[in-house]
Amino acid sequence: PKVARSESSQAKKSQHAEEAIFYMNCRAAYLTVLKSSLENIKSKEQLSLVLQQAGRNPSQKTVNKYWTSQMTTLNFDDFCAILKNEKPATKTELLEAFGKIDTDNTGYILHDELYKILTTRGEKMTQDEVSAIIKHADFNCNGKLDYNKFCDLYMATSEQCCKTAREKLEVNSRLKQQQFGNQAEISSEEITPPVSKPSPRISTKTDHKLAPTKGSESRTSRPSSAQGCKASISTTISMGASSSRNTKLIEPDAMKEWQCAQSKGCFYLEEDGEIISHKYRLYLPQRSTICITIRPLNIRQVEGKSCHWLSVDTALYILKENETQENLQLVSFTEKQNKEMFGWKGELGSGSYWLLPFTTGCRLQKVKTQTTGEAKLVYRDEDGELALTKEFRAALLDIFETIDLDGNGLLSLEEYNFFELRTSGEKCDEEAWAVCKENFEMKKNELTRQGFMDLNLMEANDREGDPRDLWVTLLSLGYNKALEMTEACPFVIDIYAEKCKPRIKAIYLEAGSWQLNRAVCKSVVNKGEAKVMDGFENIIVYTYKGGRRITSVIENKSENKVIIHVNNEQSKNCLSSRGLTVFAIEVAPKSMTVSQHVMPLNEQEEWLYNCVHSLV
């Protein structure tokens, strides 16, 4: 039975690997046309285009089947379902179709015959469309079409579409991390500062007289590091130790009667430095005063083990969902601070909202640290049976605590699938979950802690004790070889509502979308101080000062791209999200981009932000 189970497990892994590739291709094609998997397909033409990017060649009949007259939008899950139904044509199928026309099996079809068929049967093509086919030199000769060559080119083109989409997805992911690049660019036309914003906050001249004082800003003349640049803006902010930044966020006694909802989640650091996290939908059945908080999740602490993630900054951006979901509206973000907790309190109307977790990346970065040896994950007991080590079991309990999003001590299929997507890129369907139920302990169709342990033990047995697959899982969840969580930050979100029962649900686990980037930029524009580049009124630097971080955004209103040189050499006790003291940013025309996020290196000490943005 163990051998059969092992073979079954390998077959499932092979199937899961195929599914992982399928979903990667779906995502790549979708993001070639749309900006985020949160965004919906909004037209028949858009659906056709996305299908083509996925290597399909949909007929109008096929498109009409999925885009009916009642249809207004299709989401990413709908798109994946369509691709599962609409398999790409194989060369054999294409050759069989041509074979029905070429009854003599010559391998060729006369142009006249082809023209007649394509313009009179099925979905009739235009004369120009047929002419484009028969003029193609690669598979036409002497008034005939070589349909073998045509099929080869068709298959190659279809594969190239998928490959190009995948490459674009990979390049976009890498570009976000380059120190010289257009990170998180947002069209400036999408972001309009509030009309009520006082004009004195935009200064066109440099003030040389102000000396930096705690909590204030000063502008100084161009420093020596910016010599040779066309113009520059200098911003200096002196900040106190974080202990003086705590503000009273909520009054527990006043909220005892309020209804509460909670969900956990996690920030994960990718190999290329990109940060992904869960994203949530919040539903309120009626208008109510709401308090929303987010903080790092304080799971079990082992003596001698550092809890690195507890110092990672967390925030939530609250966006209102509208009918189209195309352009979510920023409501606010959690800027009130109470120690490591950040929150927002205000009134929200009934309806659906998106909660997008955010961290600056200042304290969640790739760090090259030497670990002494590799922790042991499995061993053989007295009977020669494989068992999990005490250290590995402890790590698995922490992982269970993190992925048990609703905190009920059990893993639902949805919760388990977020774990699967993160560790293997695959999903477990209802049928596979039923198999799990037969082999591992479950309660109410949800996996118990013991069941989760046994599942990992089975994986170890499948590999006869080889821990490599187990390490793949651990590393993808942010653990190092010493079983320390150094490249992830679990967090918990609490929502209190005075007049109704709030509902929160994790929907995605993905990188920061353009909606989040847009919200970050908009929040800085709304709440930060704006400075115009002297002599270049189309270049504006906005600086937002929070209790624990400073964020700067560059807006380029001109028709040309600009390169901005950023220098933090005069800053003290500061940590930049860019990981560099000096770097350059390219800002596209008519767009905005985050320059950097900065936090104190040591929160117990004062810190000085002194940043010079220079136009090259």
Disulfide bonds with the S-S distance in Angstrom:
none
